[in-house]
Every structure is written in structure tokens, then in C-alpha cells.
Amino acid sequence: MSTPIPGQSQRVLSGMRPTGQLHLGHYHGVLKNWLTLQHEYECFFFVADWHALTTHYESPEVIQENVWDMVIDWLASGVDPESATIFIQSRVKEHAELHVLLSMITPLGWLERVPTYKDQQEALRDKDLATYGFLGYPLLQSADILVYRAGLVPVGEDQVAHVELTRELARRFNHIYGREPGYEEKAEDAVKKMGKKGAKLYRELRTAYVEQGDHEALDKARVLLEKQQNISLGDRERLYGYLEGGGKIILPEPQSMLTPSSRMPGLDGQKMSKSYNNTIALRDDPADIEKKMRTMPTDPARVRRDDAGDPQKCPVWPFHEVYSDDKTRAWVQEGCTTAGIGCIECKQPVIEAVLTELEPIQARAREYASDPLLARNIIDDGCKRAEEVAEETMTEVREAMGLDYK
């Protein structure tokens, strides 16, 4: 289990662009991590369909089909709607509202310096990406995170800069709008809701930090707030800010949760990607999977059966690293380097392991595909839950920005 950050909201937010049916790279790179997180944190997993439009705005016809294919693959892989909130981004309009409001205070240079901005333009040079939607997609990502006040965001190292931008935006927003009218009175009212014992301890810890700079007291006070059951999320964020002598923290700063990088390569040794045509989809027919894997390239040095090879130079070896036990890997090392086994023999244990892993996933996928209402009802429920949480945040954002017209 991951180590909680003291005082940090244990709400996790993660999303994926709808690119159609998922493959083993998605399963090992993202979904297996979600399956663990959903039992350790309060998780919100969303289909990022608006994000798909930033690069595929000219082909919207594929997005709807891709959305439902991806949702089915999530559910078939074990993402549990009883343990996590699963929803579609565009069905929760508060994402767009917060995106617009944050755009009013976001310096243009902050977006232009996001490392992936120029990298993606270069990688997708065949598309016209001179659009605000593409420039502003990191801001939309920030809105996705901040509208749920998510404390933790699972990302790979290449996405850390996006979470840092989100932290900067939260700080800027709180600095501009955090001093709500009657702030101290509201904070004191919130303290009283903690009960006599809790309120006394909170005040003692706050005094120790504000007057003596005791950081240990600050950490203890944050943990105390996290355990409070009878105060709202808004009051909790108000009291986090009050602890440090500042204003209300309307949009808390999230933390990056670095995810293990996927060791799942494509059939040719490159990263598994549809653009490389080297994938094994979670719902590929077993016969097609076997055919794909039997025809995988191997160590070029093994032209004939009796040529010795080197597993480190063979695209099949990384599959053994993911799927095989120590005994099988030792057998491969010995057999390949001495030409004791052929390439087809080497591939067989991995083929069997992949088919075994995918069998229950494919069985569940067939259930969901045969009754489309199952997935749609799950998404309807998830969207309602997500909307309730997002609306609570936006109520406070509108109030802070003077938009709560009575």
C-alpha cells in the first residue's frame, strides 16, 4: 500500500483518452495500477473525451465508439464501480466551467513552456495543432484535477510537469481569491464543529505552528483534520489555510504519484502502440494472439535453428520478464545461448501466459458487450457522483470569484 502524505487529500484522479479497445500496454502500464489504487484511495477514473478532441477534432465520429470500447475494457479488466467513480469528462460540465475561469488568471507563458507542448507539435506535425484547444489542454487537465480537489494524481515522469502547472495554478487562485469575507469567523465556526476535544487540540497545534514555527505541530494538525468526520470538505480546506495563518485553500495543491513504468513492449520490441501496429488488444481473438506472437521477430543472429542467440537482443525476452517465473527465464537463457531450444519453443510459455491472463478479461468483456446498458448505467451513476463532488467545488469557486449571484 502507498504511504499517505500527511494532510493530503486521499482522493485520486486519473483519466485516459478514448482511443478504442485497449491493449496489453494499457493494461500493464495503467489499469493494473488502478486496480490497486481503487482499494486504497477514493478514486475517480474518467474518460477524457474532450482531450481526445484536442488532437482529433476532425474525426469526432470515432470518439463515441471508442468511449464505450474503452469503458468495457476498464470494467472487464477489474475496475470496480463499487470501489471507484467511473465517468465521462464531457458529461460533467463543471470541468469546462473551471477551465474557463482558470483561463482568466493563467499567464500565456505558463502554457507555452509546458515541455510536452512543443514535443507533441513535433510528433504530430501532420495535424494542424495551431489551436487554443491544443495550447490549453494542460489547463483543462488542471481543471480536471482541481474540480475534484484531488490530492494525488498517478502520472509517469513525462507528466509531472502537468501536475506542477496544476499546483502553480492552485497557488495563484488561492492567493487571488482565498481571502473570503468573514474568513476568520467562518474558520472559527468550523473549529467548533470538531467538538470540544478536537477544537482544543486544533487550536493548540495551530498556536504552536503560527507562533513558534513548529512544523511537527503543523503535520499533526493536518492529520487531525483528515480524520474529522463532521466537517465539510469546504470547512476542512478553510481550516488547512487557517492553520498556516493564510487564507482559505479553495483549490488544494495536488501531488504527483509516480507510477511504475510499464515493462510491456510491443511485438517488435518498441513501445506497444497502435501507431506502430505492434499491439495485442485485450479483446483480440486467441487464435490471432497466438499467430501474432508466433511470428514475432527474434534475435537476428539466430538465422538457423542451431545458431546460438542472446535473449537481451530478442523482442521476446521482455515478454518473459513480464510473464515468466525465474525457472522459465533460466531455461530461456540457457536454451537460447546454447541453441538448445528454438525460437518457437521459447515463445510458447509466453503465449500460454498471455492467453491465460486475458481469458477472464475477455469473458467479462463479452458480458458487457452483449448488454450495452450495463456499462451505460454504470457511467450514468458515476457521472452523477462526479457531478455532485464537482458542483461542491464550483459553488465555492463562484463565491470566491464573485459569481454567486443571489
FIROLO-645153 format. One record per atom (N, C-alpha, C): x, y, z. Coordinates in steps of 0.02 Angstrom, whole numbers, plus 50000, padded with zeros to 5 digits. Layout:
<pts>
XYZ;...
</pts>
This chain:
<pts>
500424994050000;500005000050000;500445006250000;500235011549962;500625017649959;500605021250026;501135025050040;501175028750103;500795035250097;500275036450138;499895042650133;500325048650150;500185054350118;500535060550132;500135064050187;500455065950244;500085069050299;499695075150275;499045075450292;498645081150275;498435081550202;498665076850162;498495076950090;497845073150078;497405076050040;496785072550022;496955065849990;496615060650012;496735053949985;496265052449926;496095057649890;495685056849830;496155056549769;496055051549727;496475050449668;496065052049605;496365055549558;496045057049495;496485054749438;496215050849392;496605048549334;496125047449275;496375048749215;495955048049156;496345045349097;495985043149046;496295040748984;495905043448925;496265045248872;495925047148810;495605041048779;495005041748750;494685036048717;495005034648649;495405029548646;495745027748584;495485021148557;494935018748584;494665012348561;494845006748609;494815000548584;494974994848626;495694995248651;495784993548714;496444994148745;496864987948732;497524988748742;497994983248730;498394981748794;498834976848789;499224974848848;499654980448876;499864985148834;500254990848859;499834995048907;499194996248889;498744999948934;498634995948999;498544989348991;498374985249049;498944985249100;499554984149076;500124983849122;500374990849142;500254995849099;500505002549114;500055006749156;499385005649151;498905009849186;498415005849228;498065001149195;497494997949227;497684993849289;498234990249286;498424986249345;498564990749405;498834996649391;498935001549445;498265003949473;497785005249429;497115007349451;496795002049494;496884995749477;496574990249515;496824990249587;497444992249597;497714992649665;497454998949699;497495004649664;497305011149694;496575011249717;496125007949679;495415008449694;495235005549763;495675001349789;495554998449856;495935002149911;496345007049892;496755010649941;496545017949949;496225020649898;496055027849897;495335028849872;495105034949877;494475036949846;494635038849774;494455034549726;494695035349657;494145037849610;494345042549567;493925044949513;494295043549447;494005039249405;494315037449341;493855039849285;494135043849239;493695046749189;493935045749118;493445045649072;493585045349001;493695052448977;494295053948953;494475060748935;494285062248862;493625062548849;493405063348779;493545070348753;493495075548795;493675082248771;494415082548752;494835079048791;495545078948774;495675075648707;495265070648690;495345067348626;495225072248569;494775077048579;494625082048527;495195086948516;495655087648564;496195092348553;496645090348496;496685083848482;497105081548426;496695078048371;496065076148387;495655072548337;494995076248325;495025082848325;494415086748317;494095085748248;494475083348199;494215082448131;493885075548121;493945071148171;493645064448163;493235062648225;492715066648240;492325065348301;491915058948297;491805056448236;491375050548229;491655044348264;492325044148274;492615038248306;492595038648382;492485044648408;492565045548481;492045041648519;491405042048498;490875038748536;490985031248541;491155028148484;491285020948485;491885019348530;492395023448524;492995022348565;492855022948639;492415027648657;492245028648728;491975022248758;491475019148724;491155013248753;491615007148750;492025006648697;492515001248695;492995001648755;493215007748770;493695008548824;493375007148892;492755009548901;492405008348965;492325000748976;492134997148923;492054989848929;492724986748949;493264988948918;493924986048936;494114987649008;493944993649032;494084995249103;493714990349148;493064989649136;492654985349179;492864978049174;493024975849113;493234968849104;493904967549139;494324972649143;494984971849175;494934971849251;494364973849278;494284973649351;494184980349385;494144985849346;493974992249377;493264991649404;493174992849469;492554991149504;492144997449519;491544998149490;491145004149503;490905004749575;490974999349614;490814999749685;491405002649725;491995002349696;492595004849731;492855011449702;492655013049641;492905019149609;492335022449571;492385029049562;491895032749523;492145033049451;491755030249404;491955029849334;491475034349294;491745039049256;491305043849222;491625046549158;491225050149120;491455053249057;491535060749068;492105063249050;492285070349062;491745075149037;491515074348975;491055079248945;490365079048976;490215073749015;489565073349048;489555077349113;490135079849134;490175083849196;490405090849175;489925095249164;490065101749133;490515106249177;490555104549241;490975108649286;491705108649265;491935103349230;492615103349204;492725109349158;492245110349114;492295115849065;492245122649100;491795123149149;491715129449184;492355131449221;492645126649257;493255128349293;493825129849244;493845126249189;494355127649137;494305134949114;493695137249100;493605144249078;493815149149132;493605147949194;493765152549248;494515152749262;494845146949259;495575146849270;495935150449213;495645150149153;495975153349095;496015160949105;495575163749147;495585170949159;496205173149198;496505168549235;497075170449277;497725166849258;497715163049203;498305159049184;498735162949135;499345164649153;499795168049106;499935163549045;499925166548986;500025162848924;500685159048925;501205162248952;501865159148954;501885152648992;501445151849042;501425145549081;501235139749035;500785140948989;500565135548944;501085134248890;501395139448865;501885138748811;502515135048834;502645135348899;503265132148923;503165124848945;502555122248943;502435115248961;502845110948912;503295106748937;503765103048893;503425099148838;502845096048852;502535091748802;502195095748746;502125102348754;501785106348703;502155106148637;502785107948638;503175107848575;503345100748553;503455096248602;503595089248585;503015086248546;502405087448569;501815084648536;501705087848467;501835094348463;501765097648398;502235094548347;502835092848370;503335089848326;503125082748307;502885079048357;502695072048344;502075071448300;501635076448304;501005076248266;500995081748213;501555082648180;501615088248132;501145087648072;500865081548061;500395080748005;499715083548021;499605085548084;498955088448105;499035095948115;498495099748104;498505106848118;498355107848192;498875109048231;498785109748304;498885116848327;498805121648281;498855128748299;498165131048325;497925127648377;497275129148405;497345130748479;496855134648506;496875135948578;496765129448616;496325125048589;496185118748623;496815114848637;497275114748588;497895111048598;498365114648646;498415121348638;498835125148685;498555124548756;497895124548761;497585124748828;497435118048859;497635112548825;497445106048855;497765104848923;498385107448938;498635106549006;498205110249058;497895115849037;497455119449082;496815115549094;496565112249042;495985107849051;496155102049096;496765099349090;496985094049136;496985096549208;497215102749218;497215105649285;496505106249312;496045108449269;495345108949290;495075102149309;495255096949270;495035090149285;495225088149357;495835089949375;496105088049441;495795092349496;495795098949485;495595103649538;494845103649551;494435101849502;493715101949513;493505096549562;493935091349571;493795086149621;494235086949684;494635092349684;495105093449740;495505087149753;495715083949699;496105077749706;496775079249737;496965075049785;497615076049818;498175072449782;498015067249744;498525062949714;498345061449642;498855062049599;498745060949527;499275055949502;499065049849484;499555044949459;499805047049390;500465047949383;500755050049319;501425046749308;501615046249245;502305044449229;502745050549233;503385049649230;503845055349238;503725060749186;503505058849126;503405063849074;502805068349086;502385066549136;501785070449150;501855074549215;502415074149249;502505077749312;502425085249302;502675087749245;502635094949231;501905097349230;501445093049208;500735094949206;500465095749277;500675091349322;500445091949391;500755098049424;501375099649407;501695105649434;501325111849411;501105112049347;500715117649323;500065118249364;499755112549379;499145112549418;499265115349488;499835113649517;500005116249584;500095123849581;500435126249529;500535133449521;499865137149513;499425134149473;498765137249463;498355137449527;498395131949566;498025131849630;498295137249677;498965137849680;499255143049723;499045150049700;499055151249634;498865157749608;498135159249623;497695154349613;496985155249626;496875156849700;497185152849744;497085153749816;497355160549839;497915162749809;498205169149827;497735174849808;497425174249748;496995179749724;496315179649760;496035173649770;495335173249792;495235170249861;495775168449895;495705164749958;495475168750018;495525175350014;495315179350072;494575181050067;494155176150082;493435177150078;493205181850134;492665185550124;492395189950177;492205185750238;492395188250297;492235184750358;492605178250366;493205177850335;493585171550334;493725168850405;493995173150449;494185170650516;493575168350555;493015172050549;492405169950584;492165163150560;492205162150493;491995155650465;492465150050487;493105151750491;493595146750514;493465144750586;493325149750628;493185148250699;492545144250707;492045145750665;491425141750667;491575134550648;492025133650599;492205126850577;492575123150633;492995126750670;493365123650725;492875120750776;492345124550791;491855122350841;491505115850821;491455114650755;491125108650731;491535102350744;492175103250764;492615097550776;492485094350845;492045097550885;491935095050953;492425098251001;492265097951065;492675101451115;493395099051116;493495092551116;494165089751121;494565091151057;494255090050999;494595091250936;494765098550925;494285102950944;494405110150935;494975112550979;495005110051041;495535112051088;496225109951060;496265103651035;496905101251008;497095105150945;496605106550902;496755110350840;497045117150858;496735120650906;496965127350924;497675127150954;497805121950994;498475121251024;499005120150969;498845115850922;499325114350868;499405120350822;498865123950809;498905129850766;499345135250799;499245136150864;499655141150901;500385139150898;500525132650908;501225130350908;501555131650841;501175130950786;501475132150721;501525139650705;500965143250713;500955150350694;501425154550737;501455153050803;501865157150847;502575154650856;502675148050849;503345145250862;503655141850801;503275141450746;503535138250685;503645130750693;503245127550735;503325120350748;503005116350691;503425113850644;503165110250586;502875103450605;503115100550659;502835094250682;502105095250704;501975100950736;501295102650756;500845103650695;501135106650642;500755107650580;500545100950551;501015096150548;500855089550521;500325086050563;500385086650629;499885083450673;499195086550663;499175093150654;498535096550644;498215094350577;498625093450526;498365091250461;498065084250467;498415079850503;498165073050513;497515073250553;497485077650603;496875078550643;496285080550598;496405085250553;495875087450508;495645081850461;496125077850438;495965072550391;495495067450424;495535066750489;495135061750525;494435064250544;494315070750535;493675073650556;493115071250511;492585068650542;492015065950504;491445070950498;491415075850545;490825080150548;490965087250523;491455088050478;491535094550446;491545093450370;491305098250333;491265097650260;491965098350229;492025096350166;492655097150131;492855104450128;492355108850117;492495116050115;492775118650181;492475116550237;492735118550303;493435115650315;493545109450291;494205106450301;494745110550264;494595112450202;495085116450165;495165123350196;494625126150223;494655132550258;495125132050319;495075126450354;495485125550415;496205123850398;496335120750340;497025119750319;497365126650310;497015131250276;497295137950265;497375141750331;496885141050375;496895144550439;497485142150482;497645135750475;498215132950511;498855136850499;498955138750435;499585141850415;499545149450417;498995152050445;498945159250453;498755162850389;498585159050337;498405162150273;497655161950263;497465162450198;496765162350182;496515155250171;495905154850149;495595148350137;495925145050076;496065138650081;496305134950023;495695132349985;495505135949934;494915134149896;495075128249850;495655128649816;495875123249772;496535120449799;496515114849833;497125112049862;497615109649808;498255110149823;498775108049776;498835100449775;498805097449716;498885090149712;499615088049714;499735081749727;500405078949724;500435073849667;501005073549634;501115068249584;501215061649621;500915056449594;501015049649620;501345045749564;502005045349566;502375042149511;502185034849505;501995032849445;501805025849433;502395022049404;502435015549419;502975011549389;502895011649313;503445012449277;503405012549204;503245005449180;502835005149128;502634998649101;503234995249069;503304988749084;503834984749052;503554980848992;502944982748972;502614978948918;502794981948850;503254978748813;503434981248747;502944978948694;503034981548634;502634979148578;502934972848548;502604970148499;502814963848468;503484964448432;503684970748417;504324971848382;504864974548428;504724974948494;505224977448541;505164984848555;504794988548512;504674995648526;504114996248577;503955002448598;503395003548642;502755000948608;502324997548646;501704994948617;501245000748600;501075001448537;500675007148514;500315005348449;499685007648443;499315006348382;499665009448322;499995015148332;500325018448276;500905014348249;501185009748291;501725005348268;501454998648243;500794997648250;500484991348229;500824985248262;500954985848326;501324980548362;500974978548427;500304979048428;499934978048490;499594971248494;499454969348557;498994963848571;498414966948609;497834967548577;497254970448609;496974965648661;496684968448714;496404964248767;495864959648740;495534961748686;494984957648659;495154954448592;495794954048575;495984950448515;495784943048521;495584940148465;495424932948464;496044928848484;495964923848528;496544919848550;496964917148492;496624914948438;497004912248381;497434917748349;497164923948347;497544929548318;498144931248363;498024930948429;498574932348476;499134927348466;498944920948462;499454915748453;499834916848388;499474918548335;499804919648270;500284925648274;500064931048305;500484937048312;501124935448349;501064931548403;501644930148445;502114925048412;501824920348376;502254915348342;502674918548287;502404924048258;502774927348203;503174933448227;503224934248293;503644939648319;504364939048295;504694944648281;505414944248264;505814941948325;506384938848312;506814936448367;507524939148356;507994936648394;508694938748387;508934937548315;509134942948279;509344942148209;509924937248200;510304935948254;510864931348248;510634924048239;510014922648258;509764915748253;509424914648186;509834914248135;509564913148067;509324905948060;509714901248087;509534894148085;509404891548156;509084885848160;508904882948225;509514881748269;510084879848239;510664878248280;511134884248291;510914890348272;511304896348288;511154898448360;511674900048398;511574902548466;511344909748463;510974911748515;510714918648517;510834921948583;510584928148590;510644932048651;509954934748668;509644932348723;508974934648741;508904942148746;509454945548767;509414952848776;509314956448709;509444953148654;509354956148588;508714953848554;508294950448591;507694947448562;507064950748589;506594952948547;505974956048570;505534951548613;505664944948611;505254940248651;505464940548725;506104942048738;506354941848807;505974946448855;505824952748835;505434956948882;504764953948900;504464950048856;503834946648874;503964941448929;504534937948924;504714933248978;504824937049044;505104942949040;505214946849101;504564948749136;504034949649096;503374951349124;502994945049145;503024939749105;502574934149115;502874927749144;503534926949139;503834920549159;504134920749228;504164914849261;504484914349326;505244913349317;505604913349373;506344912849370;506564906449334;506214900949347;506404894549318;506344894749241;505804897549217;505694897949144;506204902649113;506344908349146;506844913049119;507534909849116;507714905949166;508364902449166;508384897449108;507824893949095;507784889249040;507874892748973;507584898748967;507654902648905;508384904848895;508684907448948;509374909748944;509844904148921;509764898448954;510194892648938;510054890148868;509424889248852;509244886348788;509404890848728;509324897448736;509454902048682;510204902848669;510584903748722;511314904948713;511694898748690;511394892848700;511724886648677;511384883548617;510874886948591;510464884248536;510124877748556;510004876848621;509684870748646;508934870748632;508644876648624;507924877148607;507854881748546;507314880848509;507174885148453;506734890948474;506654895848429;506274901848446;505534900348459;505244895648422;504544893848433;504464890848503;504924886548523;504904883648591;504944889148643;505384893948631;505484899548678;504844903548687;504474904548631;503874908748633;503284905348667;503264898648667;502664895048689;502444896748761;502904896948811;502684898448879;502374905548884;502634910248844;502364917048847;501674917348814;501594913848759;500944913548725;500424910848774;500584905448808;500114902448855;499954907148913;500464910748937;500364915348994;499914921148973;500024923948914;499614929548890;498894927248882;498784921448851;498104918948841;497754917548907;498124914948956;497844913649022;497644920049057;498064925249051;497904931649083;497284934849051;497224934248985;496684937748950;496024933948952;496034927448967;495424923548964;494854926349007;494964927749072;494414930549113;494224937549092;494704941549068;494564948349046;494094947948985;494254943448938;493844942848878;493144940248893;493094935848942;492434933148961;491994938748989;492294943049033;491904948649061;491734953649007;492204954848960;492074959648906;491484957348863;491434950848851;490864948248811;490204949648845;490194949048912;489584950548950;489364957748941;489844962348949;489684969448942;489504971248870;489854968348822;489724969948751;489034967348730;488814961748760;488164958848741;487574962648770;487704966648823;487164970548854;487424977648866;487384981948815;487664988748820;487404992848879;486794991248903;486514995048958;486924994349022;487264988649031;487664987649091;488184993149099;488584994349047;489094999449050;488785006449054;488245007549016;487935014149015;487645015949083;487345011149118;487075012549184;487625014149235;488185010449229;488745011849273;489015018849262;489065020849198;489305027649182;488805032849206;488165031649198;487655036349222;487735037649297;487805032249335;487885032949407;488535036649424;489075034849389;489715038049402;489705045449386;489365047249331;489325054349312;488945058349365;488415055349392;488025058849444;488455059949506;488825054849526;489255055549586;489805060749574;490105060449514;490635065249498;490365072349497;489765073149469;489465079749463;489325082849532;489105078649579;488975081149646;489605083949678;490155080249671;490795082549700;491035088749665;491005088849598;491245094549559;490835100749574;490185099949582;489745105749595;489905108749663;490085104649712;490275107249777;490885111849771;491365109749731;491955113949720;491765120449684;491355119849631;491195125749591;490765130749631;490375128349677;489985133049719;490465137749756;491005134849782;491495138949819;491905143249772;492075140649713;492455144449664;492055150549642;491405149449626;490985155049604;490925160249659;490835158049720;490775162549776;491415166749784;491995163349779;492635166749787;492745171949732;492495170449672;492605174949615;492035179949605;491575180149653;491035185049650;490505183349598;490415176949583;489945174849532;489335171349562;489245171749627;488685168349660;488105173249667;487795174949610;487265179949611;486645177349647;486405181349693;485815179249731;485185182049698;
</pts>
